[in-house]
Amino acid sequence: MDVAVNLYEHFEPHRDILFFKVGAHGLISFHGRNYNIKKRLSAEQRALLTEDPAFFRLASDCYVNVDKITEIASDQLIFGDRSSTSKCLPVSKRKQQLIKQRMQERSQFAARV
């Protein structure tokens, strides 16, 4: 139980989150590898998160962590290996191209740093 409380209180979106969904009244649903966490954020915190270049706006309410995408296949973003427990999100062809471009930009930036 202590681990769950620690994860809830001290998770780092860039490191821990695969994607998040923005809900009503500042409620954000963070999706990790094997958990979901709902937190209420202030407008400033929400703006910082949604404008962060590590996250790509997949839908009006859904942002994906570009660094956590392991594969794009069969019109899906795949996080982790291709096992039955990996999380997947549907993605259009247009968004696939934009995400691939963002992934390439981020990898080039990481190589320079």
Buried (B, 14 or more C-beta within 10 A) or exposed (E): EEEEEEEEEEBEBEEBBBBBBBEEEEEBBBBBEEEEBEBEBEEEEBEEBBEEEBBBBBBEEBBBBBBBBEBBEEEBBBBBEEEEEBBBBEBEEEBBEBBEEBBEEBEEEEEEE
